[in-house]
Amino acid sequence: MASAATTQYTPVFTRAQREVEALVGGVLLNTLGKAAQKITVSKSGLVAKEVYLPKCDYTMYYHEREAVIDDEVVADQDKPTVIFFHGLSMRSEETAGFITSLNIPPNVRVLCPEMMGHGRDIDNRLLADPDNYTMPTHQVMLESTSEFLDIVKVGSNTNAFGISLGGAAVYYIQHHRPDIIKRSVLVSPAILCCVDKTLVSGVEDGSNNFCCAQSREDLKLLMRDLSTGRDDYTREKFDPVPPFFLESVYRQSKKGPVGHFKTLLLHLLANKDNPFSALKDVDRESHRLVIWPEKDRIINYEEGKRFFEVSSNDGDDGCFESKSKNTEFEVVPNCGHVFHADGRGIMSIIQPRVREYLLNFVA
C-alpha cells in the first residue's frame, strides 16, 4: 500500500506574521534605514569615488573625506591619513557611522577602499558580466590595494583600521607597505589560521550556511553566531536582532548574487601562498593594537592569541603581553564577532580605544 505524501506547509498565522514582520522591517530598512544611511554618509563627509589602477587593470571604488585646514583642501601627501577596511559582505559606505563617531579632526584625510568582491565591484562587474567574473585572491587584493595607495597619493603618515576580513587586509598591507602604514588597529583579523575551524568545516560541508542563508533559520543562527554563539543560552540577549528586521534582511539577501560570499570565503580560505598561510606573526615589528572579542565564533580568540604570541601578564587588569614589542593585544569580555552578550554592537564598545590609538600619528 502506497504511503500518503507528506506536504510541507507554513501555518497561516506564521505566514501572516512573517508578512507583518517583513512589512515593518522593510519600511524601516527601505525608508528610515536608507534615509539614515544617506544622512550618516553625508555627516561623515565621505564622498563616493573611483580610480583606475593601470598595473592591476582594475577600477577601485572607495569613499574619501579630504583633509581641510582653514577651509583649504590640503595636498594629499602632506597630511595625516586614516584608512578604514570593512568586513566580509559589507560596503565601504557602511563604515560611515563608525567614522563619524570617532570625531576625526578635519585636517586628517579619511579613505575607505571597497575590497574586491564587494559593493560596487559586485554591482558593476559581477552583476553586469557574471560569466567573465573571477574571484579575487589574497595576492590580487593586496596588489590592488598597494597600487591604490600610490595612485591616490597616500603619504607616509598613515594609520589604518580593519575588522574581520578588513583586519586581515590591514595586517597584510601594513606588512607589504611599511613605508605608508605606520600604525594599525586590527579587530578580529581574519588571518587564515585564525578563522574558526568549526565554522570552516561547517561552511565546507554545507552544515553551516554562514553568509549564505538558505532559510530564515540560517539567518537566525548566523546572528547568534555573530554574538557569542548559537548554543550560548546564558547570554542576556539570545537573539541580537529583532524578528521584524530579521525577516526583512532575509528577503533582501535573496535579491543579491546567490552564494557569492560563500564562494568568495571558500576561495580565500583555499589560498595557500605565503605570507597568507603563515601560522605565526610575520610582521612583528609593526606598531598595532589588536582587539579580540573573547567569545568570537567566527575568528577564533585562542587562535588569535597563538598567532600574535601573547600571554597573560599575571596582573589583575586582565591584559596580555605579546612577544612583539610593538603589539598591544586587548580582549573584549563576553563579546562575539559583532554583538556583545547584552546586545550591544562591538563597534560602540571599542570606539574610545580605537580613537585613542588610531589618531596618534607618528609624525
N, C-alpha and C positions, 0 to 999 in steps of 0.2 A: 504494500500500500504506500503510495507516494506521500511524503510528508508535506504538510502545508508550508507554503513560502512564508518567510519571516519578513515583515515590512518594517523598515526603519522610518520613523517619523518624528517630527518635533511637535510636542503638545502645543495646542492653540495658544494657551496662556503664555508659554515660553516664547513662541514666535512673536506674539503681540508685545511682550515685554521687551524683546530684542529690538523691535521696530521703534518703540518709545525711546529706548536707550540710544539707539543709533541716531534718532531724530535729535534728541537733546545734545548728545555728544557731537553730532555733525554740525549742528547750529553753532555750538561753541567753538569747534575747531575751524569751521569754514567762514565764520563771520568774526566773532570776537577773537578767535585764535589767529586768523590771518591779519586782522587789523592790528592786534597786539604785536605780531611779528614785525609788521611794517614799522610800527612806532618804535619798537625796540631797535631795529636796524638803523632807523633814522637817528634815534637818540645816541647810538654808539658812534655815529659819524662814519660808519663803514659805507663804502661805495663799491658796487659790483664792477669788476674789470676783467679783462682777459689779455693775454700776451702770447705771442707765438715764440716757441723755442726752436730755433733752426737746427741745432745739433740733434735734438730728440725728435724733430719733426712732429711737434705736438703743441696744441693750444692749451695753455694752463689757465684755468679760471680761478679767480681769487677775489677777496674783498680787501679794501685798503682804507685806512684813515691816515691822511697825510699829516705830517708834523707842521705845526704852526707856532710861530713866535711873533708876538705883536702884530697879529693879523697877516703876517707874511709867511708863505709856504717855504720851508727850509729845504735846501738841496739834499737829495736823497742820502748821499754817503756822509753827510756832515751831522747826522742826528742819531740819537739812541733809537733803537727799534725793538719791538716785541713781536714775535711771530707765534700764532696760535694754530695748532694742528688738531682737527676734530677726530672723533672716533668713528668706528665702523657704522656704515649706513647713514651717517649724518651729512649735512651740507654746511658749507663754510659760514653761511649767514646765521646758523644756529649757535654760533659762538658769541653772537652779539650781546645777549643778555649778560653773560658772564663778564665780557669785556667791559660793559657799562658799569657793572658792579665794582670793578677794580679801580674805577676813577683814575684812569691813566692820564697823567699830565699832557696838555696839548702839544708840548714840544717833542713828544715821543711818537714816532711813526708806528702804526699798527698794520700788520699784514696777516691775512688768513687764507692761505692757499687751499684750494679744494683738491683733495687727493684723487688720483686716478681711480676710476670705477665708482665715483660718487657724484651726486649733484648734477651739475651741468654737463659733466662728462657723459653721464647716462642720458640726459636729455638730448644732447647734440651729437653723440656718437653711437651709443648702443641702440637707442630707440630709432634713430634715423637710419642706421645701416647695421642691423643685428648680424647679418651674415658675414660681415667683414670685421666685426669687433673682436679684439683679442684681450684676454685678461692680463692685467699688469703683473709683473713680478716685483719682488723687493728691489732688485737691481735697477729696473726701469724706473720705479718710483723714486729711488734715491738719486739717480742720474738726472731725472727731470726736475726734481726739487733743487738740486745743486745748480743746475743751469738757470732755473727760475731766480735764485738768489742773485746770480750775476746779471741777468737781463734787467731786473728791476732795480739794480744797483743798491743792494743791501750792504751797508757798511760793516765795519769790524766791531762796532759797539752794539751788539745784538744779543738779546736773550730770547729763549723760546719756551713755549708751554705745549704739552701734548698729553692727551688722555687716551688710554686703551690703544687702539691702532695708531692714533696720533702720537702717543707716548713712545711707541717703538720707532715711528718715523723720526721723532726728535732725537732719540738715542743714537740712531744711525747717522743722521745728518750732522749732529754735533761731532761725532767721531770722524766723519768724512770731511767736514769743513770747520775745523777749529779756528781757522782764520776769520770766521764770521761769527759763529755761535759761541759765546763766552760763558753763559750760564743757562741752565735749563731747569724746568720743573717737569718731572715725569710722574704721572698719576696712573697707577696700574698699567705700566707699559706692556703692550702685547708682544714682548720678545718671545720668539718661538718656544723656547724651552720652558717658559713660564705660563703658557696657556694651559688651563686646567686639563689634565689628561682624561678625566671622566667626561668632560664636555666634548673633547676632541673625538673620543671613541663613540660617543652618542651621536654626534653630527655625522661621523663616517658611516655608522651602521644604520642611520635613519631613526634611531630611537629618541633622538633629541632634535627637534626642528628649530634650533636656535637661529634667529634672524631669518627664518623662512617658515613662518607659521602656516600650517595646513588647516588649522581649525582654531576655533575660539579657545579651546582648552590649551593648545600650543602657546597661544599668546599670553594666556593667564599664567602658564608655567614659566614662560620667558620672564615676565615681570617679577615673579617670585625669585627666579634665579638671579635677576639683576639686583634683588635685595639680598638677604642672607641665605637664600636657598629655598627650593620648593618644599623641602622636608623640615624646615625650621619652624615648628609650631610654637616656639617660645616667644617669637618676636611680637612686639606691641601691635604693629600694623602688618597683618599677614599678607593682604593684597594691597600693594602700594598704589595701585591705580584704580579709581572708581569704575564701576561697571559701565556707566554710560560713555566714558572716554574709551574704555577697552573695546566696546562694540564698534565705535566709530573708527578707531585706529585699525581694527581688524579689517573693516570694509575698505579703508583707504589703502591698506597694504596689498589688497588684491588687485589694485589698479596699476601697480608697478610691474617691472620685468620679473616674471616668475622665477624664483630660485636664484636670482642674480647674486645676492650677498652670500648665500651658502656656497655657491660656486667660487666666488672670489675668496672666501675664507679658506676653503679646501685647497684652492690654488696656491695661496700664500703659505699655508701650512706645509705644503709639499716641497717648498723651496729648501734645498739642502746646501746652498752655496754659503761659504764664509763671507763676511762675519755673521750672517743671519742665522746660522746653525750653531753658533757658539753657546757653550754650556756655562761659561763664566764671563764675567765682565771683560770686554776687550778695550774699554775706554776709561781706564782707572784714573787718569789724570784730569779728566774734565770736572768742572765745577757743576754740581747739580743737586737738587732737592728731589728725593724720591718719596712719594706719598703712596701708601698702600692700605686699602681697606682690609681690616682684619679677617672678614668673612667673605671675601671676594670669591664667587663661584665661577667666574669667567677667567680671570687671570690670577693664578694661584699665589696666595700670600707667602706660603712656605717656600715655594719655588723662587719667588722674588727675593726672599732673604738669602737663599743659597746663591743665586746669581750674583747679587751685589756683595756677597760675603760679609753679611752683617751678623752681629750677635748682641745680646743684651749687655748694657753697660753696668749691670748689677746694682743700679741705683733705684731709688723709689719713684723716679719720674717715668718709668716705662719706655725710655728712649733706647735707641740702638746705636752701635758704633760699627762703621764699615772699615774694612782693610784699606779701602781707597780714601785717602786723607781728605779729598775734596767732595766726598759724597755725604750728604745728610739724609738719613733714612728715618721716616716717621710713619706711624701707623694710625689709622682711624678706627678706634674700637667699635665693635658691634655694628659694622657697616659693610654693605655689599658693594658690588661694582658701580651701581648707580644710586641705590637707595639705602639709607640707614634703616635699622630695625624699627625706628619710630616713625618712618615715613618721609623724613627729610631727604632732600637730594644732596649728594656728596659735594656738588659744586658750591652750595651755600655754606657747607661745613668748612671746606678748605680755603674759601675765599680770602680770609685775612692773612693766612700764612703764605698763600701764593703771591698776594700783592707785596708783602714784605720782602720776599725773596726775588721775585721777578723784576721789580723796579729798582733793584740795587745793581746799578751798572758799574762795570769795572773801570770805565774811563769817563 
